[in-house]
């Protein structure tokens, strides 16, 4: 899969821009933490609201 289609971040519509941003974010998380089971295990901790 091509990470940045056409080697540009310019999109035809705002909706396409949002979809591209989400795809980049998901791919970045996958690159940083390639172990899917570990991502799944850590997900509840990262979803919790911060405590003060």
N, C-alpha and C positions, 0 to 999 in steps of 0.2 A: 504494500500500500504506500502510495506517495503521501508523505506527511504534509507537505504544503503543495496542493495541486497547482500546477503551472508555475511553481516557484514564486508565487506572489500571495500576499494576504488580502489583496483587493478582491472584493466579491461584487457580484451584480446587484444583490439586494441585501438589506440589513438582515433578513432572516438567514440568508446563506452565510453571512458574517458570523452570526450567533452559532450556527451549526458548525462552522469551521473552528470557532473558539472552543466549543465543547469537545470537538474531536481532538484538538491539540492538547487540551487539558487531560483528557483521558489517556492519550498516548504518552504524555509526560509522566503521569502517575505510573503507568505500566513500565516505562523505561527506568524510573527511579526504584520501583519495587516490583521486580519481575515475578516474584512468587505469588501466584493468585491466592493460595491458601493463607499466606501471611497477610495479604491485603484484606481478605475476608475476616480474619481474626482481629485485625487492628481497627476495622471500620467502626465498631460500636464506640470505641474510645475517642475516635476523631469526630463522631457525630454529637457527642455530649456537649451541652453548653458549658462554657468556661465557668469555673467557680471562683468566687471572690473571697 
